[in-house]
Amino acid sequence: MAKTKVKVGIIGCGGIAHGKHMRFLSQIDEVEMVAFCDIVEEKAEKACDAFGTIDATFCTDYKELLKNPDIVAVYVLTPNWNHAEISIAAMEAGKHVMCEKPMAKTYAEAKAMLDCSKRTGMKLTIGYQQRWRPDSLYLKEVCDNGDLGDIYYARAVALRRRAVPTWGVFLDEEKQGGGPLIDIGTHALDLTLWMMDNYKPKMVVGTQYRKLADQTRTANAWGDWDPSIFTTEDSAFGFIVMENGATIVLESSWAINIADAKEAVCLLAGDKAGADMLRGENKLRINSVKNGRQTVEEPSFAAGGVAFFDGAGNDPSDLEARAFINAIINDKEPPTRADQAIVVTQILEAIYESSKTGQPVYL
């Protein structure tokens, strides 16, 4: 990358900002974080002190941040319900946007974001960093090479046994738009569609459940949840038929009585070969038939790989951050295109709608 400084504004200074975005942006020489916003002033000030330049500012109104003419890119790291509002305002103000996943709470909001990006010419990308894992990058190359052939069946899996996020507004259906389906199911579906390079859904059937949310003594990974504020589903499932006839089964849960928990993985079946991710075991398996025998190959991710950017480590969030900044500096396509991410939101919304009506949703 050229030694150009990209001045960045952060909107939403909570857990995802500290744990993912600001942490890795601070390691990129070409980035300066110059403004921070959060509705809780103390959070904005803390982030500013920790990651800001010497003259960085903080505020509680994102519209104030957007008035800064020096800001080139804005990171929208807020709850789902205002992703669209803030992203659109930022692009209208001439800023490129990295918006955390999911793209938006609804398909209509996501479409408004995409339309704004096209109208303004501002880059818009969505935070699907799971694409940058070593196993994901390897499998994507396998798929693009045609090694699996025609991929006609897939499973997108995001199943936690007992790992309900108990902080922030994760359990608030009104602010988030849903629970595990829109929170972690979104990663698994994005990975699957990306691997298949198939973004044309035809029909969706969905179910959602709230079976464990009222329990106590839950053995939850982050401590017992509060049933009184747990207004989302605790698990949701979708059956998706694509226009070309391919089938995708999407499974998501924060809490379900299943021992074989996996998160942000996919299984792919093509007419030449198949593949499945075993993320918890740090494995990827490619299955095929060779010389009349069934075979399973397991690539090693202990060493090797591509050095995408100078100074980058192996963390997917690091690679994602550098890819977006590189796209801005060198006027390239963002790492996750908005016209791809909108299809994820469209399908998730259809699963919720089908679950509520008991009917299939045709797209």
N, C-alpha and C positions, 0 to 999 in steps of 0.2 A: 504494500500500500504506500502511496505517496504520503509524505509527512505533512498532511493537512489536518488541522484541528477541527473536529466535529463537536460543536457545542450542543450539549444535550440537556433537556429538561425532564425531570422525573415527576410524574403525577401519580400519587399513591405510594406512600413510604412505609408500607407494612412488611409482612413476612416475605412475600415473593420478591419485593424490591431488595431487601437486605440479603436474603438467602440465595438469590439468583442474579438479578440484573446488575445492581450497583456493584456487587462484589467483582463481577467479571469486567464490567465497563471500566472499573478503576485500574485494571491491568492492561488496558489498551492505550498505547502512547498517543494515538490519534484522537482520543476522546477527552473532553473536558465537561464535567457535570457542573453546570453553572446556575441551575435553579431547581428548587424542590417544592412540591406542594402536597399537602395532606389536610383533610378536614380537621385533624387533630394537630394543632400547631406544634406541639412538643415533638411529634414524630417527624414533621418536616424539618424542624430545627436540628434534631439529632442527626438526621440523614445529611443535612447540609454540613454540619460540623465534621462528620465522619468521611464524607466523600466529595464535598464541594471544593471548588477552587477558592482561592483566598478572598475573592470578591463575590462569591456565590450568594444568592438570595434564597429566601424561603417565604412561603405564603400559605394561606388556607383556601384561596379561590383560584382554581385552575385558569380562569380567564385572565387573571393578572399575570400569570406565568406566560401565557400565550402572547402577551403584548411585547415581550422581549424580542427585539428584531434580530438579535445575535443567535438565538436558538435555531438550530438546523433540524434537529430531530427530537421528538417527544416520546417518552415511554409511558404508556397508559397501563398502570398496574393497580387498578381499582377493582371493586366487586363487579360482577358481570352486568348488572343493571345499567351502569352508565358507561360501558365500553364505547357504545356507538356515539352517544352524545359528545363525549370528550374527544374521541378520535376524529369525528367529523369537524368539530370546532378547530382542532389542531391543524388538520389538512387545509381547512378554509383560511387559516392564518399563515399558510405557506410552510408548514412543518411536515417532514416525513414522520411516519408513525410506526412504532413497534407496539402492538397491543397484545397483552397477555391472552392466553387461551381461556375459554373459547372465544371465537371472534365476537360474538354478541349473545344476548339472551334469546333473541328471536331471529328468524330468517329475514323478516322485514328490516330489522335494524342492521343486520349484516349486509343486506343488499344496498341500503342507504350508504353504508361505509364504502362498499366497493364502487358504487356510482360516484361518490365524492372523490375517491382516489383517481378514477378515470377522468373526471371533470377538471380536477385541479392539477393533475400530473404529479401529485405527491406519491411517494412510495408508501405502501402499506403492507406490513407483514404481521404474522400472528405467531405467538410464542410456542411453537411445537418443537421443542428442543430434542425430543426423543428421536427425531430423524437423524441426529448427529451422533448417536451411539455407534461404536465400532460395528456391532452386529447389524444395525440398521443400514449403515452405509454399504456393508458387504452384501447384504441381501438385496438392496436396491440395485446394485451392479449386476447381481445374478439375474434379477428380474428383467432389467433393461437389456441384458445380453440375450434374452429369450431362452435362458437355460431351463426355465420351468415350463415353457410353452404357453399355451392358452390357460390362464389362471381362471378357473370357473367356480372354485369354492374357496371360502376363507372364513376363519374365525378371528374376530378382534376381541381380545380378552383383557379386562381390567378388573380382576377379582381380588379384593382384600377380604381376609377372613374376619378380622376385627380391628380395623384401623380407620375409625371415623374421626375426621378433623373436628376438634371441639372448640377451636378458636375462631375469631373473626365472625364472618356472616355465612360460613359454609353451610350451616344447617337451616338457613333462612331461604325458603323457596321463593319468596317475593323478590329478594335482592339478587339471588343467584340464578333463578330460573329452573332449578332442580338440584339433585344431589349427585351421587356418584356417576350417573350417566353423563352429565354435562361437565363434571369435574375431572374424572380420570378416564371414563369411557371415551371421551373426546380424543385423548391421546392415542388410544388403541385404534379407533376408527380412522384417524388421520394417517397413522402408519400404514394401515391396511389399504386404504384408497391410493396412497402414494406408491406403495409397492405394486399394486395392480395397474396403476396409471389409468384408473377408471373413475370418472366423476359424473356418471350419468345414471342416477338411481331412477327406478321406475315405480316400485311399490314397496311399502314398509308395513310390517305388523309389529306392534310393540306391547310389552307388558311391564308394569312397574309394581313394586311391592314395598310395603312398610310393615314388615313382620317382626323386626327386632328392636325397632326404635323406642318402644316403651319399656324395654327391659332395664333392670338395674343389676349391679354387680356384673358388669359386662365383659370384663377382662380386655377392655379396649386398649390399644397400644398407647394412646395418649390420655388415658384416664377415662372414667365413666362420663358418658355424654348426659346432657340434661334433656329428658324426654319432652319437657314443656316447650322447648324452643326448637326441637327437631321436627321441622315441618316438611322436609323433603322425603323422597323415597330412600330406602336403605339398599335397594338393588333394582336394576332395570335391565331388560333384555330386548333385543330387536332382531327381526328377520327381514333382511333387505334383499330385494331382487333388482339387479341392474338391467339397463335397457338391452344389453347384449346377452342377457340370460344368466349371468354370473350370480352366485348367491353368497351373501355375507351374513354370518351370525355374530351379533355383538352382545357380549356379556359384561356387565359391570356391577360392582357392589362395593360398599364401604364395610358392610357387615353381613356375612352369610356363613352358614355352618357348612363350610367346605374346607378340607385340609390342604388341597392342592391350589394354593393361592398364587396367582401370577398377575403382574400389572404391566400395562403398556407393551403387550406382545401380540404377535399375530401368527396364525398358521395359514399356509397357502398350499393349495393343491392345483397343479397344472397338468396338462396332458403329457408332458415330458418328464416332470419331476415335481417334488413337493418340498416344502421347508417349514420348519417351526422353530420359534424362538423359545428358549428356556431361560429367561432373563435372571431368575433367581439363582440359577446354576451357572450363569455367564456362558451359555452355550447357544449355538445355532446349529441345527441339523438340516442337512440337505439329503433327501431320500430319492433314490432313483433305481433303475434296473440297468445293470451293466453285465455284459457277457452271460445273459440268462440268469443272473442272480440279483436278488434284492440287496441294495447297498445303502449305507448311511455314512455320510461324510460330515465331520465336525471341524470347521476351520478354527485355528487358534488365534486368539486376540491378545495373547500375552506380549507380542512384539510386532513391529512393523506398522503398516498403515501409511496413510498419506499425510504429509505435513502441509495442511491447507494454508496456514498463515504463520508468519514468523512470530515466535514467542508464545504460540498457542499450546495449551496442554491437551489432555485427552478428554476433559470434561465437556459433555455435549452443550452445556449452557455457554461455555467459553467459545466454542466453535460457532454457535449460533450468533452470539454477540458480535464476533469478528466478521461474520458473513454479512450481517446487516450494515455495519459500519463500512465495510468494503463496498457493498452495493451503493451506498450513498456517495462515497468518495470517487468511485470509478464508474458511476452511473450504470450499475448492473441490476439484474433482476433480483428482488429480495429473496431470502432463503426459503420462506414459505409464502407462496403467492396467495393473495386474498381470494382469487377466483377458485382456488382449491379449498381453502378454509371455509368458504361460505357453504360448500356442499356438505361438510361435516355438520355445520349448524342446521342446515335444511333437514338432514336425516335425523338428527337428535330431536328436533322439534316434532318431526313426524312420528317418532317412537312415542313421545309423550302424548301426542294427540291420539294415536291409535289406542294407547293404553286407556285413555279416558273414555273414548267412544266405543271401544270394543270392536272397531271396524278397521280394515286396512286403509292406508292412506296412499293414494296414487299421486305421484309427483310429475 
